[in-house]
Amino acid sequence: MRAPTKLTLALRVTGVLPDGYHALDALVVDVDAPADLLSVVDADAGVTMHVHGPRAGGVPTDASNLAMRAALALLPDGAGLHLDLEKHIPAGAGLGGGSADAAAVLRVLRERFAIDDARVMEVAAALGADVPVCVRGGVNRMEGRGEIVTPLVGGPALDVVVAVPPFGCSTPAVYRAWEIGRAHV
């Protein structure tokens, strides 16, 4: 299954929520490349993971990996899976690679085990702000902590160039910097 790159075309922070997370209003789209590739194979019990590919360096294969956490959160009791992830989306680039991988796992489990979409989206929102929009895919407006996803129709095809620096940025660190910058305005 493809786990496409998420590109945020517009982002507005509308406030800080009581839990400390930032309220967002964003326009988010899937882009064709790069995409991670996920294979899911039934296993006896539990969840195992193998990560390989040109962007696999430093990607964990334990419960700190968002795709692994998605599987552990939604997999029915007694079932087992092996996740094979070919990484092409660079980590820490703001392109939603981990969220896209988690969303791909959720979509596979939804289909394989006939899990209700509301439950899938509940788990997606608990995993992270970008996961629900990655589950939906396409062109969407994302609001709140990311749990409010409104599909958008139409719009012209866009050609984009994404330049990724040779270093990653932690999402929490980026939002902390936004807070510091806002305090000095």
C-alpha positions as a Markdown table, in Angstrom:
| # | Residue | x | y | z |
|---|---|---|---|---|
| 1 | Met | 0.0 | 0.0 | 0.0 |
| 2 | Arg | 1.2 | 3.5 | -0.8 |
| 3 | Ala | 1.6 | 6.0 | 2.0 |
| 4 | Pro | 1.8 | 9.3 | 0.1 |
| 5 | Thr | 3.6 | 12.5 | 1.2 |
| 6 | Lys | 1.4 | 15.1 | 2.9 |
| 7 | Leu | 2.0 | 18.6 | 1.8 |
| 8 | Thr | 0.6 | 21.5 | 3.9 |
| 9 | Leu | -0.2 | 24.4 | 1.4 |
| 10 | Ala | -1.4 | 26.8 | 4.1 |
| 11 | Leu | -1.2 | 26.7 | 7.9 |
| 12 | Arg | -2.6 | 29.1 | 10.4 |
| 13 | Val | -2.3 | 28.5 | 14.1 |
| 14 | Thr | -5.5 | 29.8 | 15.6 |
| 15 | Gly | -4.7 | 29.4 | 19.3 |
| 16 | Val | -3.4 | 27.1 | 22.0 |
| 17 | Leu | -5.8 | 24.5 | 23.4 |
| 18 | Pro | -6.2 | 23.8 | 27.1 |
| 19 | Asp | -4.1 | 20.6 | 26.7 |
| 20 | Gly | -1.2 | 22.7 | 25.3 |
| 21 | Tyr | -1.6 | 21.6 | 21.7 |
| 22 | His | -2.0 | 24.2 | 19.0 |
| 23 | Ala | -5.3 | 24.7 | 17.2 |
| 24 | Leu | -4.8 | 24.6 | 13.5 |
| 25 | Asp | -6.5 | 25.6 | 10.3 |
| 26 | Ala | -4.7 | 24.1 | 7.3 |
| 27 | Leu | -5.0 | 23.2 | 3.7 |
| 28 | Val | -3.4 | 19.8 | 3.2 |
| 29 | Val | -2.9 | 17.7 | 0.0 |
| 30 | Asp | -1.4 | 14.4 | -0.9 |
| 31 | Val | 1.4 | 14.5 | -3.5 |
| 32 | Asp | 2.4 | 11.8 | -5.9 |
| 33 | Ala | 6.0 | 11.4 | -4.9 |
| 34 | Pro | 7.8 | 10.4 | -2.8 |
| 35 | Ala | 5.7 | 7.8 | -1.1 |
| 36 | Asp | 6.5 | 5.1 | 1.4 |
| 37 | Leu | 5.4 | 1.6 | 0.6 |
| 38 | Leu | 3.9 | -0.6 | 3.2 |
| 39 | Ser | 3.3 | -4.3 | 3.1 |
| 40 | Val | 1.2 | -6.0 | 5.9 |
| 41 | Val | 1.4 | -9.7 | 6.4 |
| 42 | Asp | -0.5 | -11.7 | 9.0 |
| 43 | Ala | 1.5 | -13.2 | 11.8 |
| 44 | Asp | 0.8 | -15.5 | 14.7 |
| 45 | Ala | 0.5 | -12.8 | 17.4 |
| 46 | Gly | 1.8 | -9.3 | 18.2 |
| 47 | Val | 3.3 | -6.8 | 15.8 |
| 48 | Thr | 6.8 | -6.8 | 14.3 |
| 49 | Met | 8.3 | -4.3 | 11.9 |
| 50 | His | 11.1 | -4.1 | 9.3 |
| 51 | Val | 12.1 | -0.8 | 7.8 |
| 52 | His | 14.3 | -0.4 | 4.7 |
| 53 | Gly | 14.8 | 1.8 | 1.7 |
| 54 | Pro | 16.7 | 5.0 | 0.9 |
| 55 | Arg | 15.2 | 7.0 | 3.9 |
| 56 | Ala | 15.2 | 4.2 | 6.5 |
| 57 | Gly | 18.2 | 5.5 | 8.5 |
| 58 | Gly | 17.2 | 6.3 | 12.1 |
| 59 | Val | 13.6 | 5.1 | 11.7 |
| 60 | Pro | 12.7 | 3.1 | 14.7 |
| 61 | Thr | 11.0 | -0.4 | 14.5 |
| 62 | Asp | 9.6 | -0.4 | 18.1 |
| 63 | Ala | 6.6 | 1.2 | 19.7 |
| 64 | Ser | 8.0 | 4.6 | 19.2 |
| 65 | Asn | 7.3 | 4.3 | 15.5 |
| 66 | Leu | 3.9 | 5.7 | 14.6 |
| 67 | Ala | 3.0 | 2.9 | 12.2 |
| 68 | Met | 3.8 | 0.4 | 14.9 |
| 69 | Arg | 1.7 | 2.4 | 17.4 |
| 70 | Ala | -1.2 | 2.4 | 14.9 |
| 71 | Ala | -1.1 | -1.3 | 14.5 |
| 72 | Leu | -0.9 | -1.9 | 18.3 |
| 73 | Ala | -3.9 | 0.5 | 18.9 |
| 74 | Leu | -6.3 | -1.0 | 16.3 |
| 75 | Leu | -5.3 | -4.6 | 15.9 |
| 76 | Pro | -8.0 | -6.9 | 17.3 |
| 77 | Asp | -7.1 | -9.1 | 20.2 |
| 78 | Gly | -5.3 | -12.3 | 19.3 |
| 79 | Ala | -4.4 | -11.1 | 15.8 |
| 80 | Gly | -0.8 | -10.6 | 14.7 |
| 81 | Leu | 0.9 | -8.6 | 11.9 |
| 82 | His | 4.3 | -8.0 | 10.4 |
| 83 | Leu | 4.8 | -4.6 | 8.9 |
| 84 | Asp | 7.4 | -4.1 | 6.1 |
| 85 | Leu | 8.0 | -0.5 | 5.4 |
| 86 | Glu | 10.1 | 0.9 | 2.5 |
| 87 | Lys | 10.9 | 4.5 | 3.4 |
| 88 | His | 11.1 | 7.2 | 0.8 |
| 89 | Ile | 9.7 | 10.2 | 2.7 |
| 90 | Pro | 12.4 | 11.9 | 4.6 |
| 91 | Ala | 11.9 | 12.0 | 8.4 |
| 92 | Gly | 11.7 | 15.4 | 10.1 |
| 93 | Ala | 10.9 | 17.2 | 6.8 |
| 94 | Gly | 7.3 | 18.2 | 7.7 |
| 95 | Leu | 6.0 | 15.9 | 5.0 |
| 96 | Gly | 4.0 | 13.6 | 7.3 |
| 97 | Gly | 6.0 | 10.5 | 6.6 |
| 98 | Gly | 5.3 | 8.9 | 10.0 |
| 99 | Ser | 1.7 | 10.0 | 9.9 |
| 100 | Ala | 1.3 | 8.7 | 6.3 |
| 101 | Asp | 2.7 | 5.3 | 7.4 |
| 102 | Ala | 0.4 | 5.1 | 10.4 |
| 103 | Ala | -2.6 | 6.1 | 8.2 |
| 104 | Ala | -1.7 | 3.3 | 5.8 |
| 105 | Val | -1.7 | 0.8 | 8.6 |
| 106 | Leu | -5.1 | 2.1 | 9.8 |
| 107 | Arg | -6.5 | 1.8 | 6.3 |
| 108 | Val | -5.3 | -1.8 | 5.9 |
| 109 | Leu | -6.6 | -2.8 | 9.3 |
| 110 | Arg | -10.0 | -1.1 | 8.6 |
| 111 | Glu | -10.4 | -3.2 | 5.5 |
| 112 | Arg | -8.9 | -6.5 | 6.7 |
| 113 | Phe | -10.9 | -6.6 | 10.0 |
| 114 | Ala | -14.1 | -4.5 | 8.9 |
| 115 | Ile | -13.4 | -1.9 | 11.6 |
| 116 | Asp | -15.8 | 1.0 | 11.8 |
| 117 | Asp | -14.5 | 4.2 | 10.2 |
| 118 | Ala | -15.4 | 6.3 | 13.3 |
| 119 | Arg | -13.1 | 4.0 | 15.4 |
| 120 | Val | -10.3 | 4.3 | 12.8 |
| 121 | Met | -10.6 | 8.1 | 12.9 |
| 122 | Glu | -10.7 | 8.1 | 16.8 |
| 123 | Val | -7.4 | 6.1 | 16.8 |
| 124 | Ala | -5.9 | 8.3 | 14.1 |
| 125 | Ala | -6.6 | 11.5 | 16.1 |
| 126 | Ala | -5.1 | 9.9 | 19.2 |
| 127 | Leu | -1.9 | 9.1 | 17.3 |
| 128 | Gly | -1.2 | 12.6 | 16.0 |
| 129 | Ala | -2.5 | 15.7 | 14.3 |
| 130 | Asp | -1.6 | 14.7 | 10.7 |
| 131 | Val | -2.8 | 11.1 | 10.9 |
| 132 | Pro | -6.6 | 11.8 | 10.4 |
| 133 | Val | -5.9 | 13.8 | 7.3 |
| 134 | Cys | -3.5 | 11.1 | 6.0 |
| 135 | Val | -6.2 | 8.5 | 6.5 |
| 136 | Arg | -8.7 | 10.6 | 4.4 |
| 137 | Gly | -6.1 | 11.4 | 1.7 |
| 138 | Gly | -6.7 | 13.8 | -1.2 |
| 139 | Val | -7.3 | 17.5 | -0.6 |
| 140 | Asn | -8.6 | 18.5 | 2.8 |
| 141 | Arg | -9.1 | 21.3 | 5.3 |
| 142 | Met | -7.7 | 20.3 | 8.7 |
| 143 | Glu | -8.8 | 22.0 | 11.9 |
| 144 | Gly | -8.6 | 21.7 | 15.6 |
| 145 | Arg | -5.7 | 19.5 | 16.7 |
| 146 | Gly | -6.1 | 17.8 | 13.3 |
| 147 | Glu | -9.1 | 15.8 | 14.2 |
| 148 | Ile | -11.5 | 17.9 | 12.1 |
| 149 | Val | -11.0 | 16.9 | 8.4 |
| 150 | Thr | -13.2 | 18.3 | 5.7 |
| 151 | Pro | -12.7 | 17.0 | 2.2 |
| 152 | Leu | -12.4 | 19.6 | -0.5 |
| 153 | Val | -13.4 | 19.1 | -4.1 |
| 154 | Gly | -11.9 | 20.5 | -7.2 |
| 155 | Gly | -9.1 | 22.9 | -7.7 |
| 156 | Pro | -6.4 | 23.0 | -10.3 |
| 157 | Ala | -3.6 | 20.4 | -10.6 |
| 158 | Leu | -0.4 | 21.8 | -9.1 |
| 159 | Asp | 3.2 | 21.2 | -9.9 |
| 160 | Val | 5.3 | 21.7 | -6.8 |
| 161 | Val | 9.0 | 21.4 | -6.0 |
| 162 | Val | 9.8 | 20.4 | -2.4 |
| 163 | Ala | 13.3 | 21.2 | -1.2 |
| 164 | Val | 14.3 | 19.2 | 1.9 |
| 165 | Pro | 17.2 | 20.4 | 3.9 |
| 166 | Pro | 19.9 | 17.9 | 5.1 |
| 167 | Phe | 18.5 | 18.1 | 8.7 |
| 168 | Gly | 15.2 | 17.3 | 10.3 |
| 169 | Cys | 13.0 | 19.4 | 12.5 |
| 170 | Ser | 11.0 | 18.1 | 15.5 |
| 171 | Thr | 7.3 | 19.2 | 15.2 |
| 172 | Pro | 7.1 | 20.0 | 19.0 |
| 173 | Ala | 10.3 | 22.1 | 18.7 |
| 174 | Val | 8.8 | 24.0 | 15.7 |
| 175 | Tyr | 5.7 | 24.8 | 17.7 |
| 176 | Arg | 7.8 | 25.8 | 20.8 |
| 177 | Ala | 9.7 | 28.2 | 18.5 |
| 178 | Trp | 6.4 | 29.6 | 17.2 |
| 179 | Glu | 5.3 | 30.2 | 20.9 |
| 180 | Ile | 8.6 | 32.0 | 21.7 |
| 181 | Gly | 8.4 | 34.1 | 18.5 |
| 182 | Arg | 4.8 | 35.0 | 19.3 |
| 183 | Ala | 5.8 | 36.1 | 22.8 |
| 184 | His | 8.3 | 38.6 | 21.4 |
| 185 | Val | 5.9 | 40.3 | 18.9 |
